[in-house]
Amino acid sequence: MSLLSINIAHAKIDIAIDRNDVRVNETFQLTINVEDPKTLSAQQSMDFLPSELQVLSSQHFQKSTVIDKQFANQMGWTLTLISSQAGTYSIPKFRIGNEESEAFTIRILPAISNLDELNPNSKVKMTARISDEEVYVQQQIIYTVRIYSSVPSRRHYLEPLNVDNAIIKKLGDASDFQMMSQGVRYNVKEEKYVIFPQQSGELAIPPMQFRTNIVDTQASFGSLSRYRPIELQSKPFTVQVKPKPASAETPWIPAKALELTAQWQEGVDSFEVGKPATLDFYIKGVALLPEQLPTIEFPEITGLKIYRDKPILQSRINANGVNSYHLEKLAIIPNQTGQVTIPALKIPYWDTTKDVQAFAELKPVTISIQDKVNTINLPSITQQQSLDARNNPVSETAQPSYWQYLTYGFALLWLTTLLLFLFRKRKPAVETQPLEKSSTLKTSSESIKLKALAKETNPRDFANTLLQWYSHASQSSFTNLNQIINQCNNPKLALELSRLQTALYANTVNTGKPNDWDGLKIHSLLSSIDFKKVKADRKRHLPPLYPE
């Protein structure tokens, strides 16, 4: 709803107006949002409003909305205001009940002087204006058209704006309000467009056509139709479009502002070798279309691997034009320890407000990378026992009797266990067969699913199913592909799994590189593994204390 709003981080009262292009004798709406329902019942005073702003009506509201899949309550007042004087008016801080606002500024522009000169005898008038008469190629122009009606009307039709050699977008929904001129009240409908010329030279903006039916005050009471059609058109415009300046750098980006920001996702508080960290990267362009935002080429950085997700392009429309956003997630994987610097980024753009070359910059970032936590060397069990023996010496005279009794006890327990084992060995072990069969069936079903996913192009679903299948087949727990690659004795399988792991992070659509992971080949190589042999080989070696 709001085209101009101030979001107050810590205050409880939020103030907004419905548009920022308000003129003398035009109505506009001021919205006061509060947080506490008790505030609605508090006595409302308009003492905080400047005397130049007249309150035509006031009503309170209370409604529920859904923002980012969460319910939010909105409550407060909507005031309809009008001003008879141009100027900039400040609403100071004020309180309602227990809540407080921040100061707020409203700008009232001069009235349109030639309204009464337009079709003096007509009850419906039409005006149009442009923000600039001279721009650079691909620079934003704002086109505003207004329809003024002092009589009831119906069946309105405004032809779309068409301009050759230009990109045109409508700036949101139309605004409806009222205005007074020479004692006559008009209902006003305002629509705004942005125009981006695509070639230099003269840009011709043709007149817009408007048709409607108005009440015919001269028609007799018994007339079959009390409405008569009328047709209006706006004035045409010619804009001088300048070419890109010779001194401007590439890429050519004419904008009011260009901003670069980057921040690590929540939870990234340290960096380790092999541990991915996600960096959110943003580009914001003011008075710029999303397709005009540049694509950043990140340099090769020693010590880091950077994998890019597919960028998301968004735009937000307000009364000042189009703001565009390039949102991108970068997976940063360190591959060596020490200090690593992500260099500064610098993007040139042409500042259309100051008419100069400018740059959007992102400062360099230095991170400290530690080794993997699971590579810490701990003393062996025998070393620890020797250390304990040195730190806690026990007299040799007290040892023999204690250890003798302990040895006899262990010997007796060992003989008892041996007799029980020999007795139970004669019985057929039928209880474990259903478990092994169930495990085999589960592995078989996952193998079928894995083969089906191998024909698809989604590496993440294939990798997740592969980890489940391999864990059941090997009767071990694997949580990532690195664990399988490290213990794999088949170089071909290790190579294919490495390509799959690269595909999990690499954005093949964005980089243009081929998607060279082969699911069917991986499935074939996995099917040839003799897990009984792998299990036997594992028993010959002591497993690592901290598996990857």
Salt bridges, closest charged atoms under 4 A:
ASP18 OD2 - ARG19 NH1 3.84
ASP21 OD2 - ARG129 NH2 2.31
ASP21 OD2 - LYS192 NZ 3.74
GLU26 OE1 - ARG19 NH2 3.19
GLU26 OE2 - ARG146 NH1 2.44
GLU100 OE1 - ARG95 NH1 3.52
GLU102 OE1 - LYS93 NZ 3.97
GLU134 OE1 - LYS242 NZ 3.81
GLU159 OE2 - ARG211 NH1 3.39
ASP176 OD1 - LYS189 NZ 2.93
GLU190 OE2 - ARG146 NE 2.68
GLU191 OE2 - LYS170 NZ 3.47
ASP216 OD1 - ARG228 NE 3.79
ASP280 OD1 - LYS329 NZ 3.03
GLU328 OE2 - ARG308 NE 2.57
GLU328 OE1 - HIS326 NE2 2.82
GLU446 OE1 - HIS472 ND1 2.92
GLU496 OE2 - ARG499 NH1 3.26
GLU496 OE2 - LYS521 NZ 3.43
ASP537 OD1 - ARG540 NH1 2.33
